[in-house]
Amino acid sequence: MLRFENVGMRYGMGPEVLRDLNFTLEPGSFYFLTGASGAGKTTLLKLMYLAHRPSRGLVHVFGRDISVTPRGDLPPLRRRIGVVYQDFRLIEHLTAVENVALPLRFTGADRAETEAHVRELLTWVGLADHLDARPSTLSGGQQQRVAIARAVINRPSLLLADEPTGNVDDDIAVRLMYLFEQLNRMGTTVVIATHNEALINRFLYPILRLDAGELGIVSSRRGVTR
């Protein structure tokens, strides 16, 4: 699913943000990514969802070496990756339903079936009363749930979530974790970057911990090799 070999990442001429990362994620695995603020979690996620190429080393995604993959071949790979961004990145002039439906519309899915599926998912995450609301009228936690629904609606091969429970209460956080687990059981590889120790302790998945740009595996119960 994903393999990093001696990967380093720097911005411009600055020091390396990530150093000598070597790990492999097996298909269908689920793990947490942790580390102090500034440790490099967001940069690592950007490498995973192909927003950046590494400064050195090799990144393989779905069996493709990203360093030699033509730019024109990247969009189909990205469409297999669901991303939950910390800043949500919802489209302001679209409703919640329209935002979540975007990934399915890009694949040419039937409009009626798409809308029914989207409404069901938004209801499940507690937004039944906000289906036609625009992002500016929603709270931070509500916008986060719309962003999560958009990331999972097309059952991606790889789901990357940056602090997906940071703006919701504990009950909703657990409910969202159950959603991620259900997606994982259907075959999606899931990576969740989080500071929420309560979730990490409740859901016993492997942990990748970044410390000053270097990666250590805290637990390897399932699906992660190095």
C-alpha positions as CSV (number, residue, x, y, z in Angstrom):
1,M,0.0,0.0,0.0
2,L,2.7,2.5,1.0
3,R,6.5,2.2,1.4
4,F,9.1,4.8,2.5
5,E,12.8,4.1,2.0
6,N,15.4,6.4,3.5
7,V,13.0,9.4,3.1
8,G,14.1,12.9,4.0
9,M,12.1,16.1,3.6
10,R,13.2,19.7,3.8
11,Y,11.6,23.0,2.7
12,G,13.9,25.1,0.5
13,M,17.4,25.3,2.0
14,G,16.2,24.8,5.6
15,P,17.0,21.8,7.8
16,E,15.3,18.5,7.2
17,V,11.9,18.3,8.8
18,L,11.8,14.5,8.3
19,R,14.9,12.2,8.4
20,D,15.6,8.7,7.3
21,L,12.0,7.4,7.4
22,N,11.8,3.6,6.6
23,F,8.5,1.8,7.0
24,T,5.8,-0.1,5.1
25,L,2.1,0.0,5.5
26,E,0.3,-3.2,4.6
27,P,-3.1,-3.1,2.8
28,G,-6.0,-3.1,5.3
29,S,-3.9,-1.8,8.3
30,F,-5.0,0.8,10.8
31,Y,-2.7,3.0,12.9
32,F,-2.3,6.2,14.8
33,L,0.4,8.8,14.0
34,T,1.5,10.8,17.0
35,G,4.2,13.2,18.1
36,A,4.6,16.6,19.6
37,S,3.6,19.8,17.7
38,G,6.3,20.5,15.2
39,A,7.5,16.8,15.0
40,G,6.6,16.6,11.3
41,K,3.2,14.8,11.3
42,T,1.5,17.1,8.8
43,T,4.5,17.0,6.5
44,L,4.5,13.2,6.6
45,L,0.8,13.1,5.7
46,K,1.5,15.4,2.8
47,L,4.1,13.0,1.5
48,M,1.6,10.2,1.9
49,Y,-1.2,12.0,-0.1
50,L,1.2,13.1,-2.8
51,A,1.1,16.8,-2.1
52,H,4.9,16.8,-1.9
53,R,7.7,14.7,-3.3
54,P,10.5,13.9,-0.8
55,S,13.8,15.7,-0.9
56,R,15.5,12.4,-0.9
57,G,14.7,8.7,-0.6
58,L,11.9,6.7,-2.3
59,V,8.1,6.8,-1.7
60,H,6.0,4.0,-3.2
61,V,2.2,4.4,-3.2
62,F,0.0,1.6,-4.7
63,G,3.2,0.1,-6.1
64,R,4.3,3.3,-7.9
65,D,7.6,5.0,-7.3
66,I,6.4,8.6,-6.9
67,S,9.9,10.1,-7.7
68,V,9.6,8.9,-11.3
69,T,5.9,9.0,-11.8
70,P,4.8,11.7,-14.3
71,R,2.7,14.5,-12.9
72,G,-0.1,13.5,-15.2
73,D,-0.3,10.1,-13.6
74,L,-0.7,11.5,-10.1
75,P,-4.4,12.5,-10.1
76,P,-5.7,8.9,-10.5
77,L,-3.6,7.9,-7.6
78,R,-4.8,10.8,-5.5
79,R,-8.4,9.8,-6.2
80,R,-7.8,6.6,-4.3
81,I,-6.7,8.5,-1.2
82,G,-9.2,10.1,1.2
83,V,-7.9,13.1,3.2
84,V,-9.3,14.8,6.2
85,Y,-7.5,18.2,6.5
86,Q,-7.1,20.1,9.8
87,D,-8.6,23.2,8.1
88,F,-11.5,21.2,6.5
89,R,-11.1,22.8,3.0
90,L,-14.9,22.8,2.4
91,I,-16.2,24.7,-0.6
92,E,-18.0,27.7,0.8
93,H,-20.7,28.1,-1.8
94,L,-21.7,24.4,-1.7
95,T,-24.1,22.8,0.8
96,A,-23.0,20.0,3.1
97,V,-24.6,17.4,0.8
98,E,-22.9,19.0,-2.3
99,N,-19.5,19.1,-0.6
100,V,-19.6,15.4,0.4
101,A,-20.9,14.4,-3.0
102,L,-17.9,15.9,-4.8
103,P,-15.7,12.7,-4.9
104,L,-18.5,10.6,-6.3
105,R,-19.4,13.2,-8.9
106,F,-15.8,13.1,-10.2
107,T,-16.3,9.4,-10.8
108,G,-19.5,9.9,-12.8
109,A,-21.8,8.3,-10.2
110,D,-25.6,8.5,-10.7
111,R,-26.8,11.8,-9.1
112,A,-29.9,10.4,-7.4
113,E,-28.0,7.4,-5.9
114,T,-25.1,9.7,-4.9
115,E,-27.4,12.1,-3.0
116,A,-29.2,9.4,-1.1
117,H,-25.9,7.8,0.0
118,V,-24.5,11.2,1.0
119,R,-27.6,12.1,3.0
120,E,-27.5,8.8,4.8
121,L,-23.8,9.3,5.8
122,L,-24.4,12.8,7.0
123,T,-27.3,11.7,9.1
124,W,-25.1,9.0,10.6
125,V,-22.5,11.5,11.7
126,G,-25.2,13.6,13.4
127,L,-25.9,16.2,10.7
128,A,-29.4,15.3,9.6
129,D,-30.6,18.8,10.4
130,H,-27.8,20.5,8.4
131,L,-27.8,18.7,5.1
132,D,-28.4,21.9,3.0
133,A,-26.4,24.2,5.2
134,R,-23.3,26.0,3.9
135,P,-20.0,25.8,5.7
136,S,-20.1,29.4,7.0
137,T,-23.3,28.5,9.0
138,L,-21.8,25.4,10.7
139,S,-19.7,25.2,13.8
140,G,-16.1,23.9,13.6
141,G,-17.2,20.5,14.8
142,Q,-20.0,20.3,12.3
143,Q,-17.6,21.3,9.5
144,Q,-15.2,18.7,10.6
145,R,-17.9,16.0,10.3
146,V,-18.7,17.2,6.8
147,A,-15.0,17.0,5.9
148,I,-14.8,13.4,7.2
149,A,-17.9,12.3,5.4
150,R,-16.4,13.7,2.1
151,A,-13.2,11.8,2.7
152,V,-14.8,8.5,3.3
153,I,-17.8,8.7,0.9
154,N,-16.1,6.8,-2.0
155,R,-14.4,4.2,0.2
156,P,-10.8,5.1,-0.6
157,S,-8.0,2.6,-0.7
158,L,-6.1,4.8,1.8
159,L,-7.6,7.3,4.3
160,L,-5.4,9.9,6.0
161,A,-6.9,12.0,8.7
162,D,-5.1,15.0,10.4
163,E,-6.6,15.4,13.9
164,P,-10.1,14.3,12.8
165,T,-11.6,14.4,16.3
166,G,-10.0,17.7,17.4
167,N,-13.2,19.8,17.2
168,V,-15.8,17.3,18.4
169,D,-16.9,16.1,21.8
170,D,-15.9,12.7,23.1
171,D,-19.1,10.9,22.1
172,I,-18.8,12.1,18.5
173,A,-15.1,11.3,18.5
174,V,-15.9,7.7,19.4
175,R,-18.6,7.5,16.8
176,L,-16.2,8.8,14.1
177,M,-13.7,6.2,15.2
178,Y,-16.3,3.5,14.6
179,L,-16.9,4.9,11.1
180,F,-13.1,4.7,10.4
181,E,-13.1,1.1,11.8
182,Q,-16.0,0.1,9.5
183,L,-14.2,1.5,6.5
184,N,-11.1,-0.4,7.6
185,R,-13.0,-3.6,7.8
186,M,-14.0,-3.1,4.1
187,G,-10.3,-3.0,3.2
188,T,-9.3,0.7,3.5
189,T,-5.9,1.4,5.1
190,V,-6.4,4.1,7.7
191,V,-3.9,6.6,9.2
192,I,-5.0,8.9,11.9
193,A,-2.8,11.7,13.2
194,T,-3.9,12.6,16.7
195,H,-3.0,14.0,20.1
196,N,-6.0,12.3,21.7
197,E,-4.5,9.8,24.1
198,A,-7.9,8.6,25.3
199,L,-8.7,7.4,21.7
200,I,-5.3,5.8,21.4
201,N,-5.7,3.9,24.6
202,R,-9.3,2.9,23.8
203,F,-8.6,1.7,20.2
204,L,-5.5,-0.5,20.4
205,Y,-4.0,0.0,16.9
206,P,-0.3,0.3,16.1
207,I,1.3,3.7,16.8
208,L,3.9,5.5,14.7
209,R,5.5,8.2,16.8
210,L,7.4,11.1,15.3
211,D,10.1,12.7,17.4
212,A,12.0,15.6,16.0
213,G,11.6,14.3,12.4
214,E,12.5,10.7,13.2
215,L,10.0,7.9,13.2
216,G,9.6,5.1,15.8
217,I,7.1,2.3,15.9
218,V,5.6,2.1,19.4
219,S,3.5,-0.9,18.7
220,S,3.4,-3.3,15.8
221,R,0.3,-5.4,16.7
222,R,-1.1,-5.2,13.2
223,G,-0.2,-4.3,9.7
224,V,3.0,-2.2,10.0
225,T,6.5,-3.4,9.2
226,R,9.8,-1.7,9.3
